[in-house]
Amino acid sequence: MALQQTSIFSFFSLYPMSLYKRLALSMTLVFALILYVIYNWSSSLAQYATVQAEQKLHTELAQHLADDNPLLQDGVYDKKALENLFHTLMLLGPAFEFYYLDPAGKILTYSADANKIRRQSVDLSPIHQFIAQPTSLPIFGQDPRDSTREKIFSAAPIYQDKALQGYLYVIIGGEIYDSIFSAAKQDQALFRQIIWVGISLILLLVMILVLFRYFTSPLRTLAKDMEAIKAANFDQETVSLTRWQPDDNNEVAQLGCAFLSMVEQINQQIEQLNHNDKIRRELLAHLSHDLRTPLSAMQGYIEILSLKNDSLTLTEREQYITTVMRNAEQLKLLIDQIFELAHLEDGQVSVHFETFPIGELVHDIIAKFSVKAQQANIELCLLPQNLQHVIYSDIAKLERILSNLIENALRHTPTNGKIVLAIVLIGDRLSISVTDTGSGINDSELAYIFDARYRASNAKGEKNKHAGLGLAISKKLSQILNSELTVESKLGQGCKFSLSMAANK
């Protein structure tokens, strides 16, 4: 069986074929084998039924011959007379062969050609079984004309004064019967077989080709779509793909839906990669100026210190060193924010969610910026003062977002201005807002306020330098925390940044 399977697989490997052709060829071979087995089994069954009927029909043939013939009736063994008798009976019934056996099964007289006799005796066990149980048919006995063949028969014991003299052994379907009718049967059987197998194979091939073409049609469609999308370099816009309907019972449709989802996901990822690459290139272009500015300033003042160190007064030297330190801090802040934003965009950040009271966090943040607000003569307040709300979030990242928003508000709020950190529970969502009375933002710029390195018109010419990435970092952090950061503003009236998040776990 393993050899047969290997041969089939070798054939398919030597002669590549489509799935439809493989299935059609395989099923044709299998069905032909089934037809062959069924035909042989039905022929054997028909032959068994035929011999059983023949033997039942002639069960009492030998007994009638023994009762009606004077030679056999008296039990007298006369070889010459029996030979004449058997010859006469054979002429009347050419389908039979007659043998006279002694009580031990030795053949004494027979009607067949002496040159064709291959046995000198026959086994008496089938004869005894036939005489004792004539209804358990068919029973096969040894054929004297062949050393291995068995045939159906009729038999009767021959007595003389109640003494067993031998047996009359009649082979049903003798040599003449076999020679005359076997050729006709073979021709007829062969003809029937050819017609049966031919019609069956034609019907089989037609049915298989139709069914397999129907069942493999979705696979061919899916294969064509795969080749088309591959040739188009996975560009879904340039290829018209088949729209598969979800079907729980059709595996091909499920595979087609999965393929479409995969193609869509690949296109989305390609678009996202292209978008990220574009943003990175723009970011690098924009940041190059901010990187060069503090570096140029540092380089200039360091060169002055190096060239005019002996001629500089102590006050000038301290002023130059302070300027270098301020530019170095600005450069470090910018580099830190660039790396932080890069890690956030690449997903290289771990989140530690926990349940904690929001009141403790916001009071700490207000305390952290209170001194800076007092120095700028800006009122920084919290509403309401008493907070009992509990949230489920990452405390460090939430603090980073609120700190960025308050620092941004302090940078854009003028002297005697006001910044309000308000917390309001709306349903099962907690809204944390930072509202200032600063310069505000144009409506046309609100859509870009969270883009990396985008600076609104109110930030141009600022006295206080900053890296410009705080709002972009806050937006990324809010997405990581499954929250939403939005902005509302009117030019000249200030801004309101709101962070909406789940109130509890």
C-alpha positions as CSV (number, residue, x, y, z in Angstrom):
1,M,0.0,0.0,0.0
2,A,2.9,2.3,0.9
3,L,4.5,1.5,-2.4
4,Q,1.3,2.3,-4.3
5,Q,1.0,5.7,-2.5
6,T,4.6,6.5,-3.3
7,S,4.0,5.6,-6.9
8,I,1.0,8.0,-7.1
9,F,2.9,10.8,-5.4
10,S,5.9,10.2,-7.8
11,F,3.5,10.4,-10.7
12,F,2.1,13.7,-9.5
13,S,5.6,15.1,-8.9
14,L,6.8,14.1,-12.4
15,Y,3.6,15.4,-14.1
16,P,2.4,18.5,-12.3
17,M,-1.3,19.0,-12.5
18,S,-3.9,21.3,-11.0
19,L,-5.9,20.3,-8.0
20,Y,-8.9,19.8,-10.2
21,K,-7.1,17.4,-12.4
22,R,-5.5,15.5,-9.5
23,L,-8.9,15.1,-7.8
24,A,-10.5,13.9,-11.1
25,L,-7.8,11.4,-11.9
26,S,-7.6,10.1,-8.3
27,M,-11.4,9.6,-8.1
28,T,-11.5,8.0,-11.5
29,L,-8.9,5.4,-10.4
30,V,-10.6,4.8,-7.1
31,F,-14.0,4.4,-8.7
32,A,-12.6,2.0,-11.3
33,L,-11.1,-0.1,-8.6
34,I,-14.4,-0.1,-6.8
35,L,-16.2,-1.2,-10.0
36,Y,-13.7,-4.0,-10.5
37,V,-14.2,-5.3,-7.0
38,I,-18.0,-5.0,-7.2
39,Y,-18.0,-6.8,-10.5
40,N,-15.8,-9.7,-9.2
41,W,-17.9,-10.0,-6.1
42,S,-21.2,-10.0,-8.0
43,S,-19.8,-12.5,-10.5
44,S,-18.7,-14.8,-7.6
45,L,-22.1,-14.4,-6.0
46,A,-23.9,-15.1,-9.2
47,Q,-21.7,-18.2,-9.8
48,Y,-22.3,-19.4,-6.3
49,A,-26.1,-19.0,-6.8
50,T,-25.9,-20.8,-10.1
51,V,-24.0,-23.8,-8.8
52,Q,-26.3,-24.0,-5.7
53,A,-29.4,-24.0,-8.0
54,E,-27.8,-26.6,-10.3
55,Q,-27.0,-28.9,-7.5
56,K,-30.4,-28.5,-5.9
57,L,-32.0,-29.2,-9.3
58,H,-30.1,-32.5,-9.7
59,T,-29.9,-33.5,-6.0
60,E,-31.8,-36.8,-6.6
61,L,-30.3,-37.5,-10.1
62,A,-27.9,-40.2,-9.0
63,Q,-30.6,-41.8,-6.7
64,H,-33.1,-42.0,-9.5
65,L,-30.5,-43.6,-11.9
66,A,-29.6,-46.1,-9.3
67,D,-33.3,-47.0,-8.6
68,D,-34.3,-47.1,-12.2
69,N,-31.4,-49.0,-13.7
70,P,-31.5,-52.8,-13.3
71,L,-27.7,-53.1,-13.1
72,L,-27.4,-50.6,-10.4
73,Q,-30.6,-51.6,-8.7
74,D,-29.3,-55.2,-8.1
75,G,-26.0,-53.9,-7.0
76,V,-24.1,-56.1,-9.5
77,Y,-20.8,-54.7,-10.7
78,D,-20.4,-55.3,-14.4
79,K,-17.8,-53.0,-15.8
80,K,-18.6,-53.5,-19.5
81,A,-22.3,-53.1,-18.9
82,L,-21.8,-50.0,-16.7
83,E,-19.5,-48.4,-19.3
84,N,-22.2,-48.9,-22.0
85,L,-24.8,-47.6,-19.6
86,F,-22.7,-44.5,-18.7
87,H,-22.0,-43.9,-22.4
88,T,-25.7,-44.0,-23.2
89,L,-26.5,-41.7,-20.3
90,M,-23.8,-39.2,-21.3
91,L,-25.2,-39.1,-24.8
92,L,-28.6,-38.3,-23.4
93,G,-27.2,-35.8,-20.9
94,P,-23.9,-34.3,-22.1
95,A,-23.7,-31.9,-19.2
96,F,-23.0,-34.8,-16.8
97,E,-20.1,-37.2,-16.2
98,F,-20.8,-40.6,-14.5
99,Y,-18.4,-42.5,-12.2
100,Y,-18.8,-45.7,-10.3
101,L,-16.8,-45.8,-7.0
102,D,-16.1,-48.6,-4.7
103,P,-16.8,-48.2,-0.9
104,A,-13.3,-46.8,-0.4
105,G,-13.7,-44.1,-3.2
106,K,-11.7,-45.8,-5.9
107,I,-12.9,-45.1,-9.4
108,L,-14.0,-48.4,-11.0
109,T,-15.9,-47.3,-14.1
110,Y,-16.5,-43.8,-15.7
111,S,-18.0,-42.2,-18.8
112,A,-15.2,-39.7,-19.4
113,D,-12.2,-40.1,-21.7
114,A,-9.6,-42.3,-20.0
115,N,-6.7,-40.0,-21.1
116,K,-8.2,-37.1,-19.2
117,I,-8.7,-38.9,-15.8
118,R,-6.2,-37.4,-13.3
119,R,-7.5,-39.2,-10.2
120,Q,-7.7,-42.9,-9.3
121,S,-10.0,-42.1,-6.3
122,V,-12.0,-39.3,-4.8
123,D,-12.5,-38.1,-1.3
124,L,-15.7,-39.6,0.2
125,S,-16.3,-36.9,2.8
126,P,-18.2,-34.6,0.5
127,I,-20.3,-37.6,-0.7
128,H,-21.1,-38.7,2.8
129,Q,-22.1,-35.0,3.6
130,F,-24.3,-34.9,0.5
131,I,-26.1,-38.1,1.3
132,A,-26.6,-37.2,5.0
133,Q,-27.5,-33.5,4.5
134,P,-28.8,-33.0,0.9
135,T,-30.2,-29.5,1.9
136,S,-26.9,-27.9,2.9
137,L,-25.9,-26.9,-0.6
138,P,-23.7,-26.3,-2.5
139,I,-21.3,-29.1,-1.6
140,F,-18.2,-29.5,-3.8
141,G,-16.5,-32.8,-4.6
142,Q,-13.3,-33.7,-6.3
143,D,-13.2,-33.6,-10.1
144,P,-11.5,-36.8,-11.4
145,R,-10.4,-34.8,-14.5
146,D,-8.3,-32.4,-12.5
147,S,-6.0,-32.9,-9.5
148,T,-7.1,-29.7,-7.7
149,R,-10.5,-28.7,-9.1
150,E,-13.8,-29.3,-7.2
151,K,-17.2,-29.3,-8.8
152,I,-20.8,-29.8,-7.7
153,F,-22.2,-33.4,-8.0
154,S,-25.0,-35.8,-7.3
155,A,-24.3,-39.1,-5.5
156,A,-26.2,-42.2,-4.4
157,P,-25.1,-45.4,-2.6
158,I,-25.4,-48.8,-4.4
159,Y,-26.5,-51.7,-2.2
160,Q,-26.8,-55.5,-2.8
161,D,-28.8,-57.2,-0.1
162,K,-28.2,-54.3,2.2
163,A,-24.5,-54.5,1.6
164,L,-22.8,-51.4,0.3
165,Q,-21.2,-52.1,-3.1
166,G,-20.1,-48.6,-3.9
167,Y,-21.4,-45.1,-5.0
168,L,-22.8,-43.6,-8.2
169,Y,-20.9,-40.3,-8.5
170,V,-22.3,-37.8,-11.1
171,I,-20.4,-34.6,-11.9
172,I,-22.7,-31.8,-12.8
173,G,-21.3,-29.7,-15.6
174,G,-18.8,-32.0,-17.2
175,E,-16.2,-31.4,-19.7
176,I,-18.5,-31.2,-22.7
177,Y,-20.7,-28.7,-20.8
178,D,-17.7,-26.6,-19.8
179,S,-16.2,-26.6,-23.3
180,I,-19.4,-25.6,-25.1
181,F,-20.8,-23.1,-22.7
182,S,-17.7,-21.5,-21.1
183,A,-16.7,-19.7,-24.3
184,A,-20.3,-18.3,-24.7
185,K,-20.4,-17.3,-21.1
186,Q,-17.0,-15.6,-21.3
187,D,-17.9,-13.7,-24.5
188,Q,-21.2,-12.7,-22.9
189,A,-19.6,-11.7,-19.6
190,L,-16.8,-9.8,-21.3
191,F,-19.3,-7.9,-23.5
192,R,-21.4,-7.1,-20.4
193,Q,-18.4,-6.1,-18.5
194,I,-17.1,-3.8,-21.3
195,I,-20.5,-2.1,-21.6
196,W,-21.0,-1.8,-17.9
197,V,-17.6,-0.5,-17.1
198,G,-17.6,1.8,-20.2
199,I,-21.0,3.4,-19.3
200,S,-20.0,3.6,-15.6
201,L,-16.7,5.3,-16.4
202,I,-18.3,7.8,-18.8
203,L,-21.0,8.7,-16.2
204,L,-18.4,8.8,-13.5
205,L,-16.1,11.1,-15.5
206,V,-18.9,13.4,-16.4
207,M,-20.2,13.6,-12.8
208,I,-16.7,14.0,-11.3
209,L,-15.7,16.7,-13.7
210,V,-18.8,18.6,-13.1
211,L,-18.7,18.3,-9.3
212,F,-15.0,18.9,-9.1
213,R,-15.2,21.9,-11.3
214,Y,-18.0,23.3,-9.1
215,F,-16.1,22.6,-5.9
216,T,-12.7,23.8,-7.1
217,S,-13.9,26.9,-8.8
218,P,-13.6,29.0,-5.6
219,L,-10.1,27.7,-5.1
220,R,-9.1,28.7,-8.7
221,T,-10.7,32.2,-8.1
222,L,-8.7,32.5,-4.8
223,A,-5.5,31.4,-6.5
224,K,-6.0,34.0,-9.3
225,D,-6.6,36.7,-6.7
226,M,-3.4,35.7,-4.9
227,E,-1.3,35.8,-8.1
228,A,-2.9,39.2,-9.1
229,I,-2.2,40.8,-5.7
230,K,1.4,39.4,-5.7
231,A,2.0,40.8,-9.2
232,A,0.6,44.2,-8.0
233,N,3.1,44.2,-5.1
234,F,0.2,43.9,-2.7
235,D,-1.3,47.2,-3.8
236,Q,-5.1,46.6,-3.3
237,E,-6.0,49.7,-5.2
238,T,-4.8,48.4,-8.5
239,V,-6.4,45.0,-8.3
240,S,-10.1,44.0,-8.3
241,L,-10.4,41.2,-5.7
242,T,-13.3,38.9,-5.3
243,R,-15.5,39.9,-2.3
244,W,-16.2,36.7,-0.3
245,Q,-19.3,36.3,1.8
246,P,-18.7,35.0,5.3
247,D,-19.9,31.4,5.5
248,D,-19.4,29.2,8.6
249,N,-19.8,26.0,6.6
250,N,-17.7,26.9,3.5
251,E,-14.0,26.6,4.3
252,V,-13.0,28.2,1.0
253,A,-15.2,31.2,1.7
254,Q,-13.6,31.5,5.2
255,L,-10.2,31.3,3.6
256,G,-11.1,34.0,1.1
257,C,-12.3,36.3,3.9
258,A,-9.1,35.6,5.8
259,F,-7.1,36.4,2.6
260,L,-9.0,39.7,2.1
261,S,-8.4,40.7,5.7
262,M,-4.8,39.9,5.4
263,V,-4.5,42.0,2.2
264,E,-6.3,44.9,3.9
265,Q,-4.0,44.6,6.9
266,I,-0.9,44.5,4.7
267,N,-2.1,47.6,2.9
268,Q,-2.8,49.4,6.1
269,Q,0.6,48.5,7.5
270,I,2.3,49.7,4.3
271,E,0.3,52.9,4.4
272,Q,1.2,53.3,8.1
273,L,4.9,52.6,7.4
274,N,4.9,55.2,4.6
275,H,3.1,57.7,6.8
276,N,5.5,57.1,9.7
277,D,8.5,57.4,7.3
278,K,7.1,60.6,6.0
279,I,6.6,61.9,9.5
280,R,10.1,60.9,10.6
281,R,11.6,62.6,7.6
282,E,9.6,65.8,8.3
283,L,10.4,65.6,12.0
284,L,14.1,65.3,11.3
285,A,14.0,68.2,8.9
286,H,12.1,70.3,11.4
287,L,14.3,69.3,14.3
288,S,17.5,69.9,12.5
289,H,17.1,73.6,13.0
290,D,16.4,73.3,16.7
291,L,19.4,71.0,17.1
292,R,21.7,73.3,15.2
293,T,20.6,76.5,17.1
294,P,21.7,75.4,20.6
295,L,24.8,73.6,19.2
296,S,25.8,76.8,17.3
297,A,25.3,79.0,20.3
298,M,27.3,76.6,22.5
299,Q,30.1,76.4,20.0
300,G,30.2,80.2,19.6
301,Y,30.4,80.9,23.3
302,I,32.9,78.1,23.9
303,E,35.1,79.5,21.2
304,I,35.0,82.9,22.8
305,L,35.9,81.4,26.1
306,S,38.8,79.5,24.5
307,L,40.2,82.5,22.5
308,K,39.5,85.4,24.9
309,N,39.7,83.6,28.2
310,D,42.5,85.8,29.6
311,S,40.8,89.1,28.5
312,L,37.3,88.3,29.8
313,T,36.1,89.7,33.0
314,L,34.7,87.4,35.7
315,T,31.2,88.6,34.9
316,E,31.5,88.0,31.2
317,R,32.9,84.5,31.8
318,E,30.0,83.6,34.1
319,Q,27.5,85.0,31.6
320,Y,29.0,83.0,28.7
321,I,29.1,79.8,30.8
322,T,25.4,80.3,31.9
323,T,24.4,80.7,28.2
324,V,26.3,77.5,27.3
325,M,24.6,75.6,30.1
326,R,21.1,76.9,29.1
327,N,21.7,75.8,25.5
328,A,23.0,72.5,26.7
329,E,19.9,71.9,28.8
330,Q,17.7,72.9,25.9
331,L,19.6,70.5,23.7
332,K,19.3,67.7,26.2
333,L,15.5,68.3,26.7
334,L,15.0,68.2,22.9
335,I,17.0,64.9,22.5
336,D,15.2,63.3,25.5
337,Q,11.8,64.2,23.9
338,I,12.9,62.9,20.5
339,F,13.8,59.5,22.0
340,E,10.7,59.4,24.1
341,L,8.4,60.1,21.1
342,A,10.3,57.5,19.0
343,H,9.8,54.9,21.7
344,L,6.1,55.7,21.9
345,E,5.6,55.5,18.2
346,D,7.4,52.2,18.0
347,G,5.4,50.7,20.8
348,Q,8.5,50.3,22.9
349,V,6.8,51.2,26.2
350,S,5.5,49.2,29.1
351,V,2.3,50.1,30.9
352,H,1.5,49.3,34.5
353,F,-2.2,49.8,35.2
354,E,-3.3,50.2,38.8
355,T,-6.3,51.5,40.8
356,F,-5.5,54.8,42.6
357,P,-7.4,58.0,43.8
358,I,-7.0,60.8,41.3
359,G,-7.0,63.4,44.0
360,E,-3.6,62.6,45.4
361,L,-2.0,62.7,41.9
362,V,-3.5,66.1,40.9
363,H,-2.6,67.8,44.2
364,D,1.0,66.6,43.8
365,I,1.0,68.1,40.2
366,I,-0.4,71.4,41.4
367,A,2.2,71.6,44.1
368,K,5.0,70.9,41.6
369,F,4.1,73.8,39.4
370,S,2.9,76.3,42.1
371,V,6.3,78.0,42.6
372,K,6.7,78.5,38.8
373,A,3.2,79.9,38.6
374,Q,3.8,82.3,41.4
375,Q,7.0,83.5,39.8
376,A,5.1,84.2,36.6
377,N,2.2,85.8,38.6
378,I,-0.3,83.2,37.2
379,E,-3.1,81.8,39.3
380,L,-3.0,77.9,39.3
381,C,-6.1,76.3,40.9
382,L,-7.8,72.9,41.2
383,L,-11.6,72.4,40.9
384,P,-13.0,70.9,43.0
385,Q,-10.6,70.8,45.9
386,N,-12.0,67.7,47.5
387,L,-11.8,64.7,45.1
388,Q,-12.9,61.2,45.9
389,H,-12.8,59.6,42.4
390,V,-10.8,56.4,41.8
391,I,-9.4,55.5,38.4
392,Y,-7.6,52.6,36.8
393,S,-4.6,53.7,34.8
394,D,-0.8,54.1,34.7
395,I,0.0,56.8,37.3
396,A,3.4,57.7,35.9
397,K,2.1,58.2,32.4
398,L,-1.0,60.1,33.5
399,E,1.3,62.4,35.5
400,R,3.4,63.0,32.4
401,I,0.3,64.0,30.4
402,L,-1.0,66.4,32.9
403,S,2.4,67.9,33.6
404,N,2.9,68.5,29.8
405,L,-0.5,70.2,29.6
406,I,0.1,72.5,32.6
407,E,3.6,73.3,31.4
408,N,2.2,74.2,28.0
409,A,-0.5,76.3,29.6
410,L,2.1,78.2,31.7
411,R,4.1,78.9,28.6
412,H,1.2,80.5,26.8
413,T,-0.6,82.3,29.7
414,P,0.5,85.9,30.2
415,T,1.1,87.6,33.6
416,N,-2.0,87.9,35.8
417,G,-3.6,85.0,33.9
418,K,-5.3,81.9,35.3
419,I,-4.9,78.1,34.8
420,V,-7.7,75.8,36.1
421,L,-7.2,72.0,36.5
422,A,-10.8,70.7,36.7
423,I,-12.1,67.1,37.1
424,V,-15.7,66.2,36.3
425,L,-17.4,62.8,36.4
426,I,-19.6,62.3,33.3
427,G,-21.4,58.9,33.5
428,D,-18.7,56.3,33.8
429,R,-16.1,58.6,32.3
430,L,-13.8,61.0,34.1
431,S,-12.9,64.2,32.3
432,I,-9.7,66.0,33.4
433,S,-9.3,69.4,31.8
434,V,-6.6,72.1,31.8
435,T,-8.0,75.5,30.9
436,D,-5.8,78.7,30.5
437,T,-6.5,82.3,29.7
438,G,-3.6,82.5,27.2
439,S,-3.4,83.5,23.6
440,G,-5.4,80.7,22.2
441,I,-5.1,78.9,18.8
442,N,-6.6,79.6,15.4
443,D,-9.4,77.2,14.4
444,S,-7.5,76.2,11.2
445,E,-4.6,75.0,13.4
446,L,-6.5,72.9,15.9
447,A,-6.4,69.8,13.7
448,Y,-2.5,69.9,13.7
449,I,-1.8,70.8,17.3
450,F,-0.9,67.3,18.3
451,D,1.4,66.7,15.3
452,A,5.1,66.3,16.2
453,R,7.1,69.5,15.8
454,Y,4.0,71.5,14.7
455,R,4.1,74.9,16.3
456,A,1.0,77.1,16.2
457,S,1.2,80.8,15.3
458,N,0.9,81.8,18.9
459,A,4.2,79.9,19.7
460,K,6.3,81.8,17.1
461,G,8.6,84.3,18.7
462,E,8.1,83.0,22.2
463,K,10.5,84.3,24.8
464,N,10.8,80.9,26.5
465,K,12.3,78.2,24.3
466,H,10.9,74.7,24.4
467,A,11.3,71.5,22.4
468,G,7.8,71.6,20.9
469,L,7.1,67.8,21.4
470,G,5.1,67.9,24.6
471,L,1.6,67.8,23.0
472,A,2.6,65.0,20.6
473,I,4.0,63.0,23.5
474,S,0.8,63.6,25.5
475,K,-1.4,62.5,22.6
476,K,0.6,59.2,22.2
477,L,0.5,58.6,26.0
478,S,-3.3,59.1,26.0
479,Q,-3.8,56.5,23.3
480,I,-1.6,54.0,25.2
481,L,-3.9,54.6,28.3
482,N,-7.0,54.0,26.3
483,S,-8.1,57.6,26.8
484,E,-8.9,60.5,24.5
485,L,-7.1,63.9,24.5
486,T,-9.0,66.8,22.8
487,V,-8.5,70.5,22.6
488,E,-10.9,73.5,22.4
489,S,-9.7,77.0,21.8
490,K,-10.6,80.5,20.6
491,L,-7.9,82.9,19.5
492,G,-7.2,85.5,22.2
493,Q,-9.3,83.7,24.8
494,G,-7.2,80.7,25.8
495,C,-7.2,76.9,25.4
496,K,-8.9,73.9,27.1
497,F,-7.3,70.5,26.8
498,S,-9.5,67.6,28.0
499,L,-8.5,64.1,28.8
500,S,-11.4,61.6,29.0
501,M,-10.8,58.2,30.6
502,A,-12.6,55.4,32.5
503,A,-13.5,56.3,36.1
504,N,-12.7,52.9,37.5
505,K,-11.7,49.4,36.5
